């Protein structure tokens, strides 16, 4: 059960978010064009669904090591330099993710001092914004998970 959750968590949530985007945009078009009903909340669902899908897609790419890399150059290097270049790049990525966790948590904490509801759905903005630090925390977990698995393979190959 946990392996399925580990393998498909991001895919399932991304699929749900993108389906919400498609359905809400389609609903907005149908209601506006055929029934002359302007509906604001469908636009908000589309925007938030796309934002959630992008952040979860980034975590999925971290898990699968699918972010853009110059692997041709890395593979042309001798093994010690391969490992060093990947470790350096991942250390910088890890530092960026930790920085973003701190910054997004600080921003989200500021939202708890004010009341700001979304115009269409009437949801407190703080609850929607909480997703962003959670996505970066998931990215941090996925980066550490890659290295844990590499360690489990007795450092064979590269952490790709």
PyMOL commands that set and color helices and strands:
alter all, ss='L'
color gray80, all
select helices_A, chain A and resi 2-35+41-64+71-76+79-111+125-152
alter helices_A, ss='H'
color red, helices_A
deselect
rebuild
show_as cartoon
